[in-house]
Amino acid sequence: MNLAPTALMAQAEEATGLSDWGTGEVYEPLQRFWQALHHEASLTPAGIQIFQQESVRLLANRLLLEAEFARLPPGAFVPLTAPLFVVGLFRSGTSLLHNLLAQDPAARWLHLAEALYPVPAPVAAHWPADPRLERASALIHLQNGLAADFVRAHHIAANKPAECSRLFEHSWIGHLFDFRASVPSYADWLLHQPLRAPYRDYHRQLQYLSLAWPPESHWVLKAPAHLYALETLVAEFPSAHIVYLHRDPQEVLPSCCSLTAAGRRRFSDRIDPSAIGAYWLERLAALARRSSAARAAIPPAQILDVHYTELTANPLQTVYAIYEYFGYRWNAGLARNLSQWLAQNPQHQHGLHRYTLEQFGLVESQVTEAFEAR
């Protein structure tokens, strides 16, 4: 199996019959990622095969998207008005809040199936029968079957709200790769890359996915990784509204480590809990510092702080406060859907996710010191 970047790109070209990669860089980040996989990730044979298949899927998506962008006439894309972004450190409750905000009938959110297979642009009226739903479900089932504890840590489904970081992976900007494999050299390189071009690609993908959706819908998007580049996010989306979730790092850190161990266990048989703990202690503290510095330049009217304890204690009130702050229209459909969703989705419905700092070679004083250094 030839896993060189040129071979993977050739496989994607053969699968699609396309060869226009667009103007953005693909080869270098792909090369750095696969070098890290080879030297650092300790993948099983099944893991190597899955990463090869996933790489070709992402590369094929890139080719298909570029072909669609070239086919569409000038002016086909419309501005995205007042998109709502949920950010916060990984494992700070962003998925919960994203699911709640997605209950608005007027909201447009990214379904996991369309994130995995974005072409053709989905049609709202036909979406319940879209074949991508079955295709995505099969992929999720395959990968989850490699580690039984992953679903308890993070449940995903083809027709549920997905993290929009997945769209950046078409530019090979993979802030979620950390949770799938140990690739620290790639992750360190990525920290120092300018992201304006990937954000332009991301924006263009959202516009493409909006083509056959009600134009009055406002996007509701979620990605902790936006904290790496808050200033770039606002520059690309000047009308953006941002909800910044905060949770005690003493709770965030072991949860993040546990999810990483579960995610990597699907593809590797060598998991080092202490290395995972040290990595995320440094990475999350640095991310908190970076986002704090960036948000100083964001107008207060564009960003709202919400605490995890407030969200879990009063989810309905929290959503209402967000709508009031940013001026979104509260409606009866949203209120009804929120009540139904909360009744149908109790905490731990997919099993209790247990974890401690000590499992990952950490103690509370380390976490306190790292985050006080902000």
N, C-alpha and C positions, 0 to 999 in steps of 0.2 A: 504494500500500500504506500503510494507516494504522497507524503504529507507536506511537501514543499509548497510555499505560497503560490508559486507559478502553476503547480499541478492542481491545487485546489481551485484556483481561478479558471484554469482550463476546463475542469469538470463542470463548473458553473456555466461557462460559455457553451459547452456541449449540451448541457441540460436545457438551456433556454434558447439556444440559437442566436444569442446576442453577444456583443463584444464591447459596447460603449460603457465604460465605467464612470463617466461623468468627469467633472473637474476636481472632485475631492480626492484626497490621498487614501488609498486602500492598501497598497502593497506593504508599506513600512509597518503600520500597526498590526497587520496580519502576520508579518514576519516576526515581529517582536513577541506577539502573543504565542505563536507556535514554538518559538525558541524557549519561551518560559515554560510552556507545557512540557516540552521535551526534557528540559533540565531540572525542573522544580516540582512538577505536579504528581509524579509517581502514579500515572494512570494505569488502570487495568486494561487488558485487551479490549474489553467491552467499552471502557471509557474512551480509549483511543478511537474506536469505531464511531462512537456517538459524537465525539467532538469533530471528527472528520465530516460526518453527515450534517451536523449543525453548521459547520463552517461553510459547506457548499450551499445549504439552505439560505444562510445570510447573504452570501455572495450572489446567489441567484436572485434573491429579493432585490439586491442593489441594481442588478442589470435590468430586471423587470421594471423597477421604479424609474430608472433613467429613461427607459424606452417610453414609458407613459408620459413622463415630463416632456420629452421631445415631440410626442404625438399631439399633445394638447395645444390648442390655439392660444395665442397671447390673450391674457385677460380671463382665462378659464378659472383661475384661482381667485377667491374673494378674501378680503381681510378677515382675520379671526378677531372678533370683538370681545373684549373683557374676558379672556380665558382665566380660569381659576386653577391655581397650582397649589398642591399640598406638598410641603417639604418638612424636613425634620431629620434628625439622626436616624439611621437604620434602626428598626424595632422600637420606634417611639409612638406607634399608634397611627401611622400614616395610612396604612391599609384600611383600618377601621373607619377613619374619617372619609377616605376616598369612597368606600362603599356607601356610606351614608349620603354623601353629596351626590352620588350617582343615582339616588332614588328620585331625583327631580325629573319629571317627564320632559322638562325643557333643557335638560343637560345632555351633552354629547360626551361620552367617555369611551376610552379605548378598550375594546374587547380583546381578550388574550388571543383569540383566534385570528383577528385581523392584524394584531401585532406580529404574530408568527408568519402570517401569509397576507401581506397587505395588498397584493394585486390579484384581481381587479379591485377598483374602488368599491367598497360595499354599498349596497342599496338598502336604505332603511326598511322599506316595505318588504323586501325579500329576505332580510337578514335571518329571521327564525329558521328558514330552510336552507341557508347558505351551506354548501358542502364543506367549507372550511371548519365549521364547528366539529364535525365528525373527525376530520383529519387532525385537528389540533388536540382533540380529546385522546386520540390514539397515541399521539406523541407524548402527552403528559402522562398517560397511564404507563407507557413504556419506561419513562425515566423515573417516575415515582416508584415503580416496582423494584428498582435497584436498591432502595433504602426505605424500609417500612416507617421509620420515624420522621421522614421528611414532611409528610402530610400533617402530622401533629404540629410541627414547627411553623409551617407556612402552607396553607391550603390555597391552591389555584385551580381554576376551571376555565374551559374554553370560552364560555359565554359570560364571564364575570369581569369586573374592571381589572385591568392590567397596568403594571408599572410602565410608564412611557419611556423609561431607560432602554427598553427593548428596541425602540426605533433608532436609537443612537448606534446600536450594534451594526446597522447597515453601513455606518461609517467606521466600523470597528473601534468604536469608543465604548468599551465594555466595563462600566463600573460595577455591573452585577457579576462579572466573571469571577471576582473574589469569592463569591459564595459557591461557585461550581468547581473551582480548582485552585490550588496554590500556585499563583503566578506573580510573586512579589516584584520581580524585575519589570514585568510589563506594567503592573499597577503603579510602580514608582515612576516609570517613564511617562505614563499617562497623566500623572499629577502636574507635570510641567509643560503640557501641550496646550497651545491656544485652541479654544473651543468655538470660536466665532463661526468658522465654516461648518462644523458639525451641527451647530444650533440652526444655521440657515437650512441645512438639509432636513433637520428635524421639523422645522417650521413648514417647509415645503411638503413633507410627508403628511402633516396634519391637515394642510389645505387640500391635498389630494384625497385624503380619507373623508373630507367634508363634502366632496362634490355631489354625492347623491344622498345627502342627509338634510333634514330641514334646516334652512339657512338661519333661522332664528335661534337655533340651539347654541348655547355657550359651552365651550369645552371645559371639562373638569378633569384635571390631570394630576398624577402623583408620581414623584420620584425623589427619594432622599438625595440621590446623586446631584440634583440641581444645586445643592449646597456647595458643591465644588465650584460653581460658576454663577452665583446669583446675579452678579453684575452683567454677565453675558445674557442670562435669561431675560432680564429687564430691558437690555438694549435691543434684543431681538423681538420682544413682545412689549412695546411701550405701554399698552393698556392692561398689562397683566395684573391680577390680584393674587397675592400670596398669603397662604395660611401657614405659619411656622409653628409646628408642634414641638413641645418641650417635654421631656421625661427624664427622671432621675438617672444619671449615667450609671449608678450602681445597679439599676434594673436593665438599662439598655445594653450594657456591655456583655453580661453573660448571655442574654437572649441572642445577641448578634453572633457571639461565639458558637452557641449551640446550633443556630441555624446554619452557620458555616460548616460545622462538623457534619451535620446531617446532609447538607447539600453536596459536600465533597465526597462523602462516603458512597454516593451513587456511582462514582467514577474512579475512585482510588481506594486501595486497601492499606494505605499508609497515612493515617491521620495523627497529627501531633497536636494535642490539645494545648500544651503550653506555648507552642509557636503561634497557634491561632490567637490565644489570649494576648500575647505580646504584640502581635500585629495589630489587632483591633484596638488595643489600648492606645497605641501611638496614633493610629489612623483616625479614630473617632475624635480624639482630643484635638488633633490638627484640623480636622474638618470643622469642629465647633469654632476654633479660632479663625479659620478662613472665612466662614460664613458670617461671623460677628463683624469682621472688618468690612466685608462687602456690603452688608446691609446698612451700614452707616450712610451710604450714598443713595439709598432707596427712600423715596418720599413715604412718610408714615401712613398716608392714605392708601398706599398700595400693599401694605403688609400688616398682618394681624397675628399676634402671638396667642397661642392656645396651649394650655397645659393638659397633659395626658390625664391627670386626675380629674380635671373639670370635664373632659370629654367622656370618660367612662362613667362618671357620676351622673351627668346630665347631658346625654347625647342629643336629645331634641333641642334643648335650650342652646347647646353649643352651635348646632347648625343654624338655628334662628339668629343667633348673635352674628354669625358670619354673614348671613344674608343682609342683616341690618347694616353691618359695617360697610359692606361693599355695594349695597344698593341693588342686589338681585331681588327678583320678585318672588315672595313667598306665595305658595299656592296650595289649594286643597289636595291636589294630587300628590305633592311632595309630603305633606303632613300624613296622609293615609299610607303612602308607601313606606315612610320611615317607621311608623308604628308596626306595620306588617314585617318589615325586614328585621327589626329588633326582636320581635316575637319568634321569628323563624331562625334566627342566628344567635343563639346564646353563646356566651364565651365558653371556650374549650369544647365546642360541639364535635370537633374532630379529634379529641383526645387532649389530655393535659400535657403541656410542654414544660418539663421540669429541667432546671439548670441552676448552677451556682457559680460564683466567681472562682471558687477553689478548684472546680473541675478543670479550669483553664489556667491554673498556676497563678491566680491573682488574689489579692486581698483588698479590702475596702480602702485602706489608706493609700494604696497605689492609684486607685481610681480618683480619689479625692484630690491627691496631689497633681495628677495629670490634668484634670479639668479646672483646677484652681489656677493653673498656669496660663489660662486664657487671658 
